[in-house]
Amino acid sequence: MGKKTRNRASTADAGDNPRRPCPCGSGKRYKACHGAGDDVIVIRPFEGLAAEPDLVAMREFLPSATAALPVRSGGPVTLASVLPGASAAIVRDNGEVLLGMQVQTRSGDLSADLAGALAWARSAEPGSSLPVVGAGRHTGERLQDVLEPGTPLEPTVHADFAWWLPSESPDPEAQAMLERANSVIMPTEAVTADGVRGAYWVDTGSKAHVRWVRTEDETTLMAALARLSGQGGLELGEGSRYAGSFRAHGLLVPVWDVDREMHSSEWAGPAADFAKRLDEAVAGLDATPLTESEHRARDVFAGKQITLR
């Protein structure tokens, strides 16, 4: 069994306002969702995995992406950002196993949900699908127990959802579903360079952004960003502007607005340079505490964050 590391909040200490939105992200009020029982909300479900930043990206903002899941045993498994019908798992006619990240419902522990979906798929008949997975399908294992912890994901970001349909001649209903999904996809590409993981460029139609899932402790990362801001090193490069950040599954995701006229690959070099500046800023925090102006900048950054789960 792997180490079950989990940053979690029980319903007993999840907050003092039962009418607030439930932190699981269901859209329901807390008292009508996880506040109604004894479920546990795991704030950082993928902690301890080298794949963590890309798992978060596939769960939250990659529209069409697949990756080979580094399972410890059993046959190959493909992880997908989203499956047809937002299914939790699909076993194709040829036995291929696919797990979905962007699902309709889930429990408070996304890692346990995915391990449960994998357990279902291992014994499911070819051609079957699992619409949803929740605590009732939990096996006691989590992704940390079934994956190689030191192996990162290598997501392939697709321009459309053609990979949904293994047949070259899909039926009309499946073709219509595919066309609807393709019509709302936003162009997205990985920003790939030495020292850069979990960074993705996206064109929303009116703006282009780089979103970068970071694995540093939030307090440390915010302090380092504040220091870079004071040094004039917060931007990725010419044609970029730091826009803020959001929290997703226990990690902070800084976001930059970037020039839409520049190709996504043109941000690889600037991102690598930024990664070096950030590492240096983090390393210097112990030796040199934040100045008063850096403290103010950190507070401003923190006040503009939003949380996704």
Secondary structure as UniProt FT lines:
FT   STRAND          7..10
FT   TURN            11..12
FT   TURN            18..19
FT   TURN            23..24
FT   HELIX           30..32
FT   HELIX           34..36
FT   STRAND          40..44
FT   TURN            45..48
FT   TURN            50..51
FT   HELIX           52..60
FT   STRAND          65..68
FT   STRAND          77..80
FT   HELIX           84..86
FT   STRAND          89..91
FT   TURN            93..94
FT   STRAND          97..100
FT   HELIX           110..123
FT   TURN            126..127
FT   STRAND          128..130
FT   HELIX           135..137
FT   HELIX           143..146
FT   TURN            149..150
FT   STRAND          156..157
FT   HELIX           162..164
FT   HELIX           172..183
FT   STRAND          188..190
FT   TURN            194..195
FT   STRAND          199..203
FT   STRAND          208..212
FT   HELIX           218..231
FT   TURN            238..239
FT   STRAND          240..248
FT   TURN            249..250
FT   STRAND          251..258
FT   TURN            260..261
FT   HELIX           264..267
FT   HELIX           268..284
FT   TURN            285..287
FT   HELIX           292..303
FT   STRAND          306..308
//
